[in-house]
Amino acid sequence: MIDKDLFKLLGKNKKYIFIVDALMIISLILNLGITGIICLSHMCCDVNETMVGEKVTVMGWVQRRRDLGQLIFIALRVILTILISNTKDKLGRNVKKDLRRKVYDKILALGAQSVDGMNMAGLTQISMEGIEQLDIYYSTYLPQFFYAMIAPFILFGITIGLYWQSAVALICLVPFIPISIIAVSKYAKKVFAKYWSKYISMGDAFLDATSGLKDLKIFKADALYNDKMNQNAEEFRKITMKVLVMQLASTTIMDLVAYGGAGLGIGLVILGLKFNWLSSASLALFIILVAVEFFLPMRQFGSAFHIGMNGASAGKKILTLLNEKELDWSDNDISSNQIEFKDVYFSYDGHRDILEDINLNFENKGLYGIVGVSGSGKSTLLRCLNLLETPTSGHISFEGETLFESHTEPLKRQIHEYQNTHDKESLKNDDGYIKLQDELNKAKKADKEQKKNIDKILNLHRQKMGMVFQHFNVFPHLTCLENITLAPVTTKKMTEEDANKLGLELLKKVGLESKADVKPNNLSGGQKQRLAIVRAMAMSPDVMLFDEPTSALDPEMVKDVLEVIKTLADGGMTIVIVTHEMGFAKEISDRVIFMSEGVVCEEGSPDAIFNHPQTPRLKEFLSKVL
């Protein structure tokens, strides 16, 4: 019932669990002391009625001081309760601090690498809610587990000398609670694992839909994602109900064992009095009260079991992240910066194509301007370049390495055409249709296998690509210099000294050397965008991707940012830029790509595109923007 890997994760914080348990055991002994004093006072009353002389005087002295003894024990008990609470609180704070630091460092070290299918929403949920639940596992479940294992034996040792019949009966019943817990633990682990998977899935769907709401509205896919969120919410509701039903059932069983055991102890005491197995009513009262104490630790452990399993399930997700192998960024020999798109399709809903039949080559050392109206698929194409969006089908390669390859969508289209032109009965015996179905099944298996082996190539690819978003996405809690040095230090394992030197050099290039220690909230929009550019440059990329880098800037700031991009282009870097600045695209682009409705309508030199357009759609576009 204790996960060894999660226990190791505590590190130096293990000592707090044992301190808590020691304090709880002392508290138990004090409770027994208070119980003994109560019973002693009852015995004094009996003695005062039957004894005379000096003995009465002695017992009276004891009776007069019982109140003082009770107050001392109660005061000590209160102090211990406060100490236990403070120790648990300290344990929780230390655990959360250490885990969040480990998770944060790991995410930075992994970069954009996916973790067990977990996207940013999943990582956020695990880093926040998951760690909170794991904190409960450490600060509540584990101390109660160890205490529940020790306390019954302490009580057994005390009661065996007083009334062995009751002690033996009680100690034999106590294991039924952990047995019932073990019986449901396997099922509980599965349920809680599904719970966290559905919880993360629901968060993913919500974050994806809200962060990309603009694009979803443009491409009329918002209704589809709304249905997905509703579906995820319903699945999460169902698994939550399973969790609640399981908790109710197991709690009921543990209550039956606990109350039944306490009732058995009381029954044996009554029998002991009837058959004179017990010497006095005071002793009987003491054993009755201790019989209840027998089951309290195990019952409290049973209550903590469910939150413990929930925390353990979250902890498994955290361990998956922390155990993820970091990539070696130093073994990437670059022979070519060429990026190739071949028959690439992309769709949000699986039916209507946002990108259609994209065939492009981005050669070494050039600036490629992607132009077109809003909603034409420009930004989606750029995100597919960095595989921030996964194409529906097609082939993408970078530096000769295949990043993405899928043939399922063309096969689906052929099958769909078959279904539209043939009736169902004829399809059953159509060799061509059957062959297509077999090819589709093989393609699906190949795609699944490809996804398992793509992480290393994908992350090396992303290392060599710098991405600058239209809304800056700089870290507001870090200074300008810290924004730049973060990735080189954590991912490329650069020393802080070298990273700071590099960061200052880059800031100087864009005229921000005086802003090194300033946080982004104190910068203008143009300064933030320049910071975003040099942050991407700090990883020494071979390719820079710009997604409408001037869309959120005023005209004066636009000039500053475009000057920085022009400087990069003059330096020989490969640049792909989605832009609405036609003058800029015409002036410095080596090649211009015009898109409309997800299709590359025309591509060529700036002179060919702007002065000699061939397609009616491009002519129409230029007539409105020039």
N, C-alpha and C positions, 0 to 999 in steps of 0.2 A: 504493500500500500504506500510505500515510499519510493519515488523515482530517484534512482541513484544519480543520474545525470543532472536532474534539477537540484538535488542536494549539494552536489559538487559546485554548482553554479553560485552557491552562497559565498564560497571563499571564506574570508575571515569573519564573516557575519554569523557563522555557525555557533560561535560562543554565546550569542544572545539567546538562541533557542534553549541551550542548556541552562543559562542563567534563569530564564523564565520558568523552566521546569523545576529547578531547585527552589525558587520562590513559591511555586504552586504547591510543592510537597510540604514546605514549611507551613504554608497557609493551611493545608490539610491537617497537619499536626495541631495547629492552633485551634482549628474547628473541633477536633477531637477533645482538646483541652477544655474548650467552652462547654462541649457536651458533657464531659466528665464533671465539671463544676456544677452544672445543673442537676445532674444525677446525685452528686455529693450533697447538695443542699436538700434534696428530697430525703436522702438517707439520714441527714442530721435531724430532720423533723421526726422521723421514726424513732431515732435514738433518744431524743429529748422526751418522748412520751414514755419510754420504758426504762431509762437509765437514771441513776441518782448519783450524788456525790461528785467526786473529782471528775469522773467520766463525763458527766453532764457539762461540767465547766469546760473541759477540753473541747467537746463537740460544739458547745455554744460558741467558743472562741473561733472555731472553724467556720461556723455558720455566719458569725458577724463579719467575717472577712471574705465571704464568698462574692459579695458585690464588688469589692475592690479587685479580686481576682478576675471576675468577669470583665470589668472595665479595662484592665490591663490587656487581657487577651483580645478583646474586641478592638482596642486601640492598635495593637500590633497587627491584627488582621486587616484593619483599614490601611495602615502604612504599607503592608505587603501588597494589597490590592493596587495602591497607587504606584508602587515600584514595578509591579507586573505590567500595568498599563503603560508606564513610561518606557519600560524596556522593550515592549512590543512596538511601541511607537518609534523608538530609535531604530529597531530592527527594520521596520517598514520603510522609514526614511532612507536608511543606508542602502537597502535592497533596491528601492526605486531609483535612487541616484546612480548606483553602480550599473544597474541593468540598462537604464536609458543612455548612459554614457557608452556602454558596450554596443548597444543597438545602433546608436548614432554613428559611432566610429566604424562599425561594420557596414552600414549603408553607404557611408562615404567611400570606404575602401572598395566596395563592390561596384560603385558607380551606378550605371543604368541597368546592371545585370538583374534579370528577373529572379525572384526567389520563390521556387516551388509554385509557380503560377500566381504569385502574389504581386499585385501592382501597388501603386502609391497609396491607394485607399486602404488596402490590406496592411501595408507597412505602418500606416498612421494608426489604424485601429489596434494593431498588436503593440506598437510603441506606447500607446496611451492606455486604452482600456485593458489590453492584455497584461501589461505590467501591473496595473492596479489589481487585477484578479490574482496574479501570481504573488503579489504582496500579501494578500489574504491567505494564500496557501502557506507561505512562510511564517507569517506572524500569528496565525490562528490555528490552521490545520496541523502543522508539524509539532508545535509545542503541546497541543492537546493530544496528539497521537502518543508521544513519549510519556506524557503524564498518565494517560489512560492505561498504558502498559505497566506502569509502576504502582499506581495508587491502590488497586485491588489487593496486591500482595502485601502492602503495608497494613491495610485494614485486616487482611487475613491473619497476619502475624500478631495483631493486637487482640482479635476476637477468638483465636484458637485456644488461648489459655483461659478465656472466660466462659465460653460455651462452644465446644468444638462441633457439635451437631449443626448449629446454625452457620458457623464459619465454613465448614466443608460444603454445605448445601449452596451457600451464596457464591463461593469461589467456583463451583462447578457450573453455575448458571451464567456467570459473567461472560465466558467465551462465546455464548450464543449471539451476543451483539456483534462482535467482530466477524463471526461466521456469517451472519446475515449481511454484513457489509461486503465481505469478500464475494458472497453469492451474487450481489448486484453490481460489483465493481467493474467487471468486464463489460456488461451492458451499459453501465454509466459512462465508461471511457468512450465507447462508440457513439453514444448519444451526444456527449459533450463535444467530441471531435466534429460531428455533423453540425452541432450548434455553432461552433466557431467558423466552420467552413461556410455555412449559410449566412452568418453574421458578416463575414468578410465579403462574401459575394454580394450581399445587399448593399454594403458600403461602396463596393466597386461600381456597381450599377448606378448608384446615386451620384457618386463623384464624377463618373464618366459623362453622365447625362447633363449634370449642372455645369461642369467645366467646359463642355463642348456644346452648350445649348445654342450658341449662335450658329455654329456649323450645322447642327441638327435641324434648326429652323430653316436655314437656307436650302438644305437638301431634303426638307420635308420628311425627316426621319424621327422627329420628336415624338410622334404618336407611338412608333415602334418601341422607343426606349422607355416611354411611359408604361407600356404594357410589360416590358422587361422588369421595371422597378416594382410594379404591382405583383408580378409573378414571384419575384424574389422576396417581397414582403410577406406574401401568403405562405411561401415555403418556410420562411423564418418563423412565422406564427405557429405553423404546425410542429416544427421541431421544438419550439419553446413550450408548447403544450405537452409534448412527450417528456420534456425535462421536468415539468411541474408534476405530471402524473407519477413519474418515477420517484421523485422526491417525496410525494405524499405516501406512496406505497411503502417505501423503505422506512420512512419515519414512523409509520403506523406499526410496522413489524418491530422496530426497536423499542417503541413505547410499550408494546405488549410484553416484550422480554423484560424491560426495566421495571415496569409496574408489577408484573407477575412475580419477578424475583424478589422485589421488596415485600410483596404480599406474602410470599413463601417464608421470608425471614421473620415477619411478624407472626405468622401462624406457628412457626417453630418455637418462638418465644412464649406464645400462649400455652402451647403444649408443655414447655419446660416448666412454667409456673404450675400447671395442673398436676404434673407428675413429680414435682419437686426436684427437677433437674437444675433449676436456678435457685440460688440461695435467697434472693431478695427481689422486690419489685424495682428497686433502683437499678440493679444490674440488668433487669429485663428492659427497662426504659433505655438504658445506654445501648444495648444491643439492637433494639428497634431503630434508634436514631442512626447507628452505624450501618445497619442493613440498607438504609436509604442511601448513605454515602457510597456504598459498594457500587451502585449502578450509576451514580451521577457522572463520574469521569467518562465512562464508556458512552453514556447517553449524550453527553456534551460532544464527545468525539464523533458520534453518529450524526449530530446536527452539523458539525464542521465538515463532515465527509463530502457533502455535495458541493459546497463552495470550494473545498479542496480539489475535487475532481475538475471543477470548472477552471480553477487556477492552473492545474496541471495540464489541461488541454491547451490553454493559452501558452503555458510554458513550453510545450512541445513545438508550437509555432515559432516561439522565440529561439529555441535551440536550433531549429531548422535554419533560421536566419544566421545565427552565430556560428554554426558549423559549416556554412556555405564556403566552399573553397574560393579563395581570392585568386584572381588571375594575375599572371606574371606579365606586366606591361612591357617588359624590356626585350622580349623575344620577337618583336614584330618587325621583320625586315621589309621595308617598303620598296617595291620595285616599280609600282605604277599607281597613280591616283585615279585611274580610269573607273568610272561608274557606268554600269550598263543596265538599262531597263529593257526587258524583252517581253512583249505581249502581257503587260501588267494591267490588271483590272482591280478596282477597289469599289466596295459597296458597303454601306452602313446596314442595310436591311437584307442583303443577299439577293435582291431582285433588281433594283434600279442602280445602275452603275454611276458612281461619282467620277471615277477615272475609267477610261475605256481604251483598250488596245494601245497602251503607251509603249513606244519604242524609241528610246533615247540613249545617246552616248555622251557622257561628260568627260572630255579628254583632259589631259594634264595641263595645268597652269593656264587657266583662262577664266574669264568672268562670263557667266551665263545669266542673262536676265529673263525671268519668267513673267510675262505680262498677260493681262486679260481682265475681264470684268469680275466683280465680286461673285463668288459662287461658281466660278469656272473650274475649280479643282486645283488651283495653284498651290495653296497652303497644304492641301492634302498630299499633293505630289512631293512637296518638300519634306513632309513628315514621313512619307514612305521611303525617301532617300535615307533617312536615319532610322527607319523601321520603328518610329514612334507610333505609326499606324501599320498594321500588317495587311498587305494586299490580299484580295480575295483569291487571285490566281496570277500566274506569270513567273518571271525569273528576274532576280536582281543579283548582280555581282559587284564586288568591290575589290580592286587589286587582284583580280583573277580568282577570288574566293566567292563561292556561291553563298549569298546571305539568305536568300529566300527562293524557293522553287515549289510551285504547286500546279498541278494539271487537273485538279478536280473540277474547277468551274467550267472550262470548255466542255468537259465530258458531261456535266450536268445540263449544259445548254443543248448539247446534241440529244441527250435523253429527253429533254423537254420538247424539242422539236419532233422527235419520234412520237411522243405521247399526243401531241397536237394533230398529227397527220395519220395516226393509226388508231383503230379501236383496241380495247383492252384484250379481247380474245386473240387477235392476230399478233399482238406483241408477245404473247406467251410462247409462240413458236417461231418468232423472228430471230434468226441467228445473229444478225447485226445488232439488234437491241440487246440480246443476251450478252454478246461480247462487250458492248459498251458498259453494261452493268458490272461485269467482271473487272473491266479496266478501272471503273470508278472505285470499286472496293479496294483494288490494289493501290490505286493512287491515294486513297484515304489512309491506308496503312503506312505507305511511304511518307506521307506528310507528318503523321504522328511520330515516326521514327526520326525524321529530320529535325523536328522540334527538340528532341532529346539531346541532339548533338550540336546544336547551333550556337549555344551560349558563348563559347570561347571566341568563335569567329565574329559573332555579333558584337561582343564587347571590345574586341580589338578594332573592329570597324568604327565603333562609336568613339574610341579613344582618338582616332585620327580625323574625327569630324567635330568641328565646333558649331554649335547651334545658338543663334541669337533670335530670341522671340520678339514679337511686336510689342509686348507689354513688359519688357526688361527682365522680369523674374530674378532680380538681384536680391540677396539676403538682407532684409532691413535691420537685423540685429547685429550684423557684422560691419566693420569699417570697410572702406573701399579696398584697402590693402588686404584685409582678411578675406574679402570676397574673392580676390584673385589668387591668393596663396592656398586656399582651402583644398582644392582638387589636386594640385601638384604635390602637396605634402601627404595627403591621405591616400591618393591613388597611385601616383608615380614614385612615392616614398622619397621625395626630395627633402633635403634638410630645410629647416625653417629659415636659416640664414640665406641659403641659395634662393629659396622661394621669395623671400622679402626683396632680395636684390633684383630678381626677375620682375616682381610686381612693380617695383618703383620704376624700372626701365620702361615697362609697358604703360604705366600711368603718364610718364613723361612724353611718350609718343603721341598720346591723345590729349595732352595739355591738362592733365589732372594731377600732376605731381604734388600740388599743394593740398589736395583733398585726400591724401593717403589715410589719415586718421579720422576722417569725417564719415559719418554714417549716411547711407543713401537717401534717407528722408530729408537731408539737408542739401540735396543736389537738385538741379533742374532736370527736366525730362531729357534734354539732349545729353547732359552729363551722365545721367543714369544709363542711357543707351550706349554711350561710349565706354562706360564701365562694363556693361554686359559684353561688349565686343572684346575688350582686352581680357576679361575673365575667360572667355572662350579661347583666346589666343594663348593663354598661359599654359595650355596643354600641348602647345606646338602642333596644332592640327595641320593636316595636309589639305583639308577641304573646310571652307567656312560656308555655313548655310544661314541665310538671312530671311526671316519671314516678315515681310513688310516692316522693316526696322524704323521707318519714319512715319508710320500711320498715326502714332499718338503724339506727334511733335508739331510745334508751330513752324512756320516757314524759316525763321532764323535758325532754329535748332536743326532743321532738316539739312541745311547747308553744312553745319558742323559734322553731323554724322556721315553724310555722303562723302565728305572730304576724307574721313578716316577710312571708309570702305575703298575709296579710290586709291589711297596710299597702299592699302593691302594688295589691291589688284596690280598696281605698278610694281610691287615687290615680287610678283610671280606666283602668288598663291591661287589655288583653284577656288573660285567663289561661285556659289549659286544663290541668286537673290530673287525673291518674289517682291515685286515693287509696282506701285502705281505712278512712280516718277518717270514718265516717258522720256523726258529730256536727259535724265541721268542714264537710263538704260540705253538710249541712243548714243550718248557720248562715250561711255567707257566699256560697254559690253563687247566681248569678242563674238558672242553669239546670242541671239534673242529667240525665245520660244514663246509663241502666242497660243493661248489655250482658250477654249470656249466649250462649255457644257461637258467638261471632263475629257475632251479630246484635244490632242495637239494638232491644231489646224495648219500651222505653218512654223517653220524654223529656218533660221539663216543668219547672215551677217546683219548688223544694224542697218546698213545701207539697203540691203535687199528687203528687209522687213518694213522699214519706215518710208523708204522712197519708191520701192517697186513691189508692193504687195500683190500677191497672186490670187488669193481667195476672196470671194465676196464678203465673207464674215470679217476678215481682217480689214478690208477696205472700209467697211461700215464702222468698225471700231475706231480706226484712225481718224475718220471724218468727224468723230464726236470728241476725241481727246486731244487732237492737235489743232 
